[in-house]
Amino acid sequence: MGVFVFLPLVLPLTAWPIARLAGHHLHPRTATWLLTGAAAVLAVCSTLCLALLMVVGTAQLPGNPLPDGWSDPEVREAVPYDEVAGKAAIPALLAVIASCTSAAWRHRRVRRRTRRALAGLPATPVAVLPDEVPYAYALPGSRRDRIVVSTGMLAALTSRERRALFAHERAHLAGSHHRFLLAVQLAARANPFLRPLRSVVAYTAERWADEEAAAKVGSRRTVAVAIGKASLISRGAPLATLPAFAAEAGPVPRRVAALLEPVPLSPRWPSVFTAVGMATWGAAAGTTVSALSSANSAVTLFFVLHAATPL
């Protein structure tokens, strides 16, 4: 395996340039798909890398349940700095598993709690809660997707702005944006180097819904005004992986400014002769190398362990 087994741990750094440029230069739909796909692949590869290192590290521990041949010098030579790297990978992988499990369980728990809170309401696509606190978010479900909005939010918007709100949340549900948000959140927990992609995807997913809402309403300015008003009074969604009409206060001015500009270009792969094109190809190359390194390490370790396993 050599040093290739360590590459997936650091190759997420190759996605940082495109994470910085994607929100400004790529169509929101393209940016969301590109960054989520890269984050998912890089996270899986880095986790596989830790798993391979953990096998070597666990085999060195006294009383381990693995075959004795897996701790032979021939096996340990397959990994550089095997004693340190192998043992360090054990707590690192356990931390990744615990963190991802906690995030997924919290996501599931909040969704179930929110659905229970709506149990007594009519089974309509829009659930209006009698609450003076303004909020609105999309709640995906296994059987029925719903938009949750409070009376406080509806009272703060005009009829056209309410139409923009519902178009925005329907775009979130139609595009399954909650899956993108959950995927990048889990990826960021698997590898801290992927955290910049998580925040960018949260922004591009909102921008994607903004553009869909503007096309539906027919007025980019109406959507911009509705987002600006909602951000001043809204408390957002109960969970970061649930898309909200006015999520974080930070990206909202950027979203409003983008809506006051012309419609972004249609989704397309950027030219390599531009900064964003070079960053995109760099991220694609890093993701490919990470996948190949993980595959090479896994196959190599499989044959090494197979040869060291007594028949």
Beta strands, then each sheet from edge to edge (+ up, - down):
strand 1: 126-129
strand 2: 136-139
strand 3: 146-150
sheet 1: 1+ 3+ 2-
end
